[in-house]
Amino acid sequence: MTRRTLLTLVTMGLLAVLPPVFYLTGNPFYLDLATRLTILAIAAVSLNLILGYGGLVSFGHAAYLGLGAYAVGIPAHHWLYGGLEGIGLNTTSGLVQIPLAVAVCALFALVTGAICLRTKGVYFIMITMAFAQMVYYAIVSIEEYGGDDGLVIDSRSELPGISLDDPLQLFALSYVGLVVAMGLVRMIVNSRFGMVLQGAKGNNERVVMLGLNTYAFRLTAYVVSGAIAGFAGALLGNFTTFISPEMMDWTRSGELMFMVILGGATTSAGPVLGAAAFILLEEALSSLTVYWHLPFGLLLIAVVLFGKGGLVGLLSRREGGK
């Protein structure tokens, strides 16, 4: 067993055990913090697929979080206030909302990715951010869904045998979702598909010369990444019970990128460790000073400059394996 594999197992083990223990011992705040951490880690894992393994620097990934959250909030809003009871479909059901969130984000990724992937470098970065901002301003302009003020989700998604109103069950669903997302990304990158994706990151022209359509491979990875992030958005909407366009602002995309880079791109545990470090540092520093952004930024810069491979690289002494 490599150090990285052991680190992944220890990280996921601690994440599974500590939050419920804190909750059962009278510290529910830490369970809420862990639930938020887990949901954002799913989004970071999805970004790692295209950023870490595909070399695609997307500055619009938070758009999928926002779209996934609104795919929960909008159907619930219409069910409660728009008279949808007569259509014969319970739009507060998680069996409707969560697949809808995944499908909407996958479709958005397909349409925008087909355009974005025609570019590269800084042009790709800017066009992904542009699409995200287009969605941001589109939601802001819709007053029925709260506009800039956001939308309250009065009823969480209803799932068979699961009550998302129970903090422990919501955390458990988020944790299982994170494990599945990590397993899916690991399976993809270790497959022939993943080898082509990583090869295109290293030398796209050479892979094309081998007769492989790297555009199609990258677009598929982009769609899968968006779908996973949409699932994270659906969970985030259920967790916060409040959604706003701020969820999909370009600064949120930057935070997801920081999580991936801070933890260690192209590793299984990296996005999880990065999300944990990001959120815990944010929480700790913000409780000490209102100017917490400065020391937080300096710490991030130090890790990027001196901790090659991120936290995973530091903790595993850069041994091989994922």
C-alpha positions in Angstrom: 0.0 0.0 0.0 1.5 3.4 -1.0 1.5 6.4 1.3 -1.0 8.1 -0.9 -3.5 5.2 -0.7 -3.0 5.1 3.1 -3.5 8.9 3.3 -6.7 8.6 1.3 -8.1 5.9 3.5 -7.2 7.8 6.7 -8.7 11.0 5.4 -12.0 9.4 4.4 -12.0 7.4 7.7 -11.6 10.5 9.8 -14.3 12.3 7.8 -16.7 9.4 8.3 -16.2 9.1 12.0 -15.4 12.5 13.6 -18.4 14.6 12.5 -21.0 12.1 13.8 -19.0 11.8 17.1 -19.0 15.6 17.5 -22.8 15.7 16.8 -23.6 13.0 19.2 -21.5 14.7 21.9 -23.4 17.9 21.7 -21.4 19.8 19.0 -23.8 20.0 16.0 -21.8 22.9 14.5 -19.0 20.6 13.5 -21.4 18.3 11.7 -22.7 21.2 9.7 -19.2 22.2 8.9 -18.3 18.7 7.8 -21.4 18.5 5.6 -20.5 21.7 3.8 -16.9 20.5 3.5 -18.1 17.2 2.0 -20.4 18.8 -0.5 -17.7 21.2 -1.7 -15.3 18.3 -1.8 -17.6 16.6 -4.4 -17.4 19.8 -6.5 -13.6 19.9 -6.1 -13.4 16.2 -7.2 -15.4 17.0 -10.3 -13.1 19.9 -11.1 -10.1 17.8 -10.5 -11.2 15.5 -13.4 -10.8 18.3 -16.0 -8.2 20.5 -14.2 -5.9 18.0 -12.7 -6.1 15.1 -15.2 -7.3 17.1 -18.3 -5.3 20.3 -17.9 -8.5 22.4 -18.5 -8.5 25.5 -16.2 -12.2 26.2 -15.9 -13.1 29.5 -14.1 -16.8 28.8 -14.4 -17.2 25.6 -12.5 -19.3 27.2 -9.7 -22.0 27.7 -12.3 -22.8 24.0 -12.0 -23.1 24.3 -8.2 -25.6 27.1 -8.7 -27.6 25.4 -11.4 -27.8 22.2 -9.3 -29.0 24.1 -6.3 -31.6 26.0 -8.4 -32.8 22.7 -9.9 -33.8 21.8 -6.3 -35.2 25.2 -5.4 -37.2 26.1 -8.5 -39.3 22.9 -8.6 -40.0 23.1 -4.9 -41.0 26.8 -5.2 -43.5 26.0 -8.0 -44.8 23.0 -6.1 -45.6 25.0 -3.1 -46.6 28.3 -4.7 -47.3 27.7 -8.3 -50.0 25.1 -8.2 -48.1 22.1 -9.7 -49.9 19.6 -7.5 -52.2 18.7 -10.4 -49.5 17.6 -12.8 -49.2 14.2 -11.1 -45.5 14.6 -10.4 -44.1 15.5 -7.0 -41.5 18.1 -7.8 -40.3 18.1 -4.2 -39.1 14.5 -4.6 -35.4 14.0 -4.6 -35.9 11.3 -7.3 -37.1 14.2 -9.5 -34.9 17.1 -8.3 -31.5 15.3 -8.1 -31.6 13.7 -11.6 -32.9 17.0 -12.9 -29.9 18.8 -11.4 -27.5 16.3 -12.9 -29.2 16.4 -16.3 -29.4 20.3 -16.5 -25.7 20.6 -15.6 -24.7 17.9 -18.0 -26.6 19.6 -20.8 -25.2 23.0 -19.9 -21.7 21.5 -19.9 -22.3 19.8 -23.2 -23.5 23.0 -24.9 -20.9 25.4 -23.4 -18.1 22.8 -23.5 -18.6 22.3 -27.2 -17.8 26.0 -27.6 -15.2 26.4 -24.9 -13.1 23.4 -26.0 -12.6 25.0 -29.4 -10.2 27.4 -27.6 -7.3 26.9 -25.3 -5.1 28.6 -22.7 -6.2 32.0 -21.4 -9.1 32.0 -24.0 -10.5 28.8 -22.5 -10.3 30.4 -19.0 -12.1 33.6 -20.0 -14.8 31.9 -22.0 -15.7 29.5 -19.2 -15.9 32.5 -16.8 -18.0 34.3 -19.4 -20.6 31.5 -19.6 -20.7 31.3 -15.8 -21.3 35.1 -15.5 -24.0 34.9 -18.2 -25.9 32.3 -16.0 -25.2 34.5 -12.9 -26.8 37.6 -14.5 -29.7 35.6 -16.0 -30.7 34.3 -12.5 -30.2 37.8 -11.0 -32.7 39.2 -13.6 -35.5 36.7 -12.7 -37.4 38.3 -9.9 -39.8 35.4 -9.4 -36.9 33.4 -8.0 -35.7 36.2 -5.7 -33.2 37.8 -8.1 -30.1 39.0 -6.3 -31.8 38.4 -2.9 -31.9 34.6 -3.5 -34.6 32.0 -3.0 -35.6 30.2 0.2 -36.1 26.4 -0.2 -39.1 25.7 2.1 -39.0 22.0 1.7 -35.9 19.8 1.3 -35.9 17.0 -1.2 -37.9 13.9 -0.2 -36.1 10.6 -0.6 -37.4 7.1 0.2 -36.2 6.0 3.6 -34.1 9.2 4.1 -35.0 12.4 5.8 -32.7 15.3 4.8 -34.1 17.3 7.7 -32.0 15.1 9.9 -28.4 16.5 9.9 -26.8 13.1 10.3 -28.7 11.6 7.3 -27.9 14.6 5.2 -24.2 14.2 6.1 -24.4 10.5 5.4 -25.9 11.1 1.9 -23.2 13.7 1.2 -20.4 11.4 2.3 -21.7 8.5 0.2 -21.9 10.9 -2.7 -18.3 11.9 -2.2 -17.1 8.3 -2.1 -19.0 7.5 -5.3 -17.7 10.6 -7.0 -14.1 9.8 -6.0 -14.5 6.2 -7.2 -16.0 7.3 -10.5 -13.2 9.7 -11.2 -10.6 7.1 -10.2 -12.2 4.6 -12.5 -12.3 7.1 -15.4 -8.6 8.2 -15.1 -7.3 4.6 -14.8 -9.2 3.6 -17.9 -8.2 3.9 -21.6 -10.3 7.0 -21.7 -8.4 8.5 -18.8 -5.0 7.7 -20.4 -6.1 9.6 -23.5 -7.3 12.5 -21.4 -4.0 12.7 -19.5 -2.0 12.2 -22.7 -3.8 15.2 -24.3 -2.9 17.3 -21.3 0.7 16.5 -21.8 0.9 16.7 -25.6 -2.3 17.1 -27.4 -0.8 17.2 -30.9 1.0 13.9 -30.4 -2.2 12.2 -29.2 -4.1 13.6 -32.2 -1.4 12.2 -34.5 -2.1 8.8 -33.1 -5.6 9.1 -34.6 -7.5 9.9 -31.4 -10.2 12.6 -31.3 -9.1 14.4 -28.1 -11.8 17.0 -28.5 -14.5 14.3 -28.0 -12.6 12.8 -25.0 -12.2 16.2 -23.4 -15.9 17.1 -24.0 -17.0 13.9 -22.5 -14.9 14.5 -19.4 -16.2 18.1 -19.3 -19.8 16.8 -19.3 -19.1 14.2 -16.6 -17.4 16.9 -14.5 -20.4 19.2 -14.8 -22.9 16.4 -13.9 -21.0 15.6 -10.7 -20.8 19.2 -9.8 -24.6 19.5 -10.4 -25.1 16.7 -7.9 -23.0 18.6 -5.4 -25.2 21.7 -6.1 -28.4 19.7 -5.4 -26.9 18.7 -2.0 -25.8 22.2 -1.3 -29.3 23.5 -2.0 -30.7 21.0 0.5 -28.1 21.8 3.0 -28.4 25.6 3.0 -32.2 25.7 2.2 -31.3 29.0 0.6 -29.9 29.6 -2.9 -28.7 32.8 -4.5 -26.8 33.8 -7.7 -23.7 34.4 -5.5 -23.2 30.6 -5.5 -22.1 30.7 -9.1 -20.0 33.9 -9.1 -16.5 33.5 -10.6 -14.9 34.0 -7.2 -16.6 30.7 -6.1 -15.0 29.0 -9.1 -11.7 30.4 -7.9 -12.2 28.8 -4.5 -12.8 25.4 -6.0 -9.6 25.8 -8.0 -7.8 26.7 -4.8 -9.1 23.5 -3.1 -7.9 21.3 -5.9 -4.4 22.9 -6.1 -4.1 23.3 -2.3 -4.8 19.6 -1.7 -3.0 18.3 -4.7 -4.3 17.9 -8.3 -4.2 14.5 -10.0 -4.7 12.7 -6.6 -7.8 11.0 -5.1 -7.5 12.6 -1.7 -6.2 16.0 -2.9 -9.6 17.7 -3.5 -10.9 16.4 -0.1 -7.9 17.6 1.8 -7.9 20.9 -0.1 -11.6 21.4 0.8 -11.0 20.6 4.4 -8.0 22.9 4.7 -9.7 25.7 2.9 -12.9 25.6 5.0 -11.2 25.0 8.4 -8.6 27.8 7.8 -11.4 30.1 6.7 -13.4 29.3 9.8 -10.5 29.6 12.2 -9.0 32.8 10.7 -12.3 34.6 10.3 -13.0 34.0 14.1 -9.7 35.8 14.9 -9.9 38.9 12.6 -12.0 40.5 10.1 -8.9 40.8 7.9 -8.6 37.1 7.7 -8.2 37.1 3.9 -4.6 38.4 4.1 -3.1 35.6 6.2 -5.3 33.1 4.4 -4.0 34.2 1.0 -0.4 34.2 2.2 -0.8 30.6 3.5 -2.2 29.5 0.1 0.6 31.2 -1.7 3.2 29.4 0.5 1.7 26.0 -0.1 1.6 26.6 -3.9 5.2 27.9 -4.0 6.9 25.5 -1.5 4.6 22.5 -1.3 4.8 21.0 -4.8 2.0 18.5 -5.1 -0.1 20.3 -2.5 -0.9 18.8 0.8 -0.9 15.3 -0.5 2.6 15.8 -1.9 3.8 17.1 1.5 2.1 14.4 3.6 3.1 11.5 1.3 6.6 12.8 0.6 5.7 12.7 -3.1 5.7 8.9 -3.3 3.9 7.4 -6.3 0.4 6.1 -6.5 -3.0 7.6 -6.3 
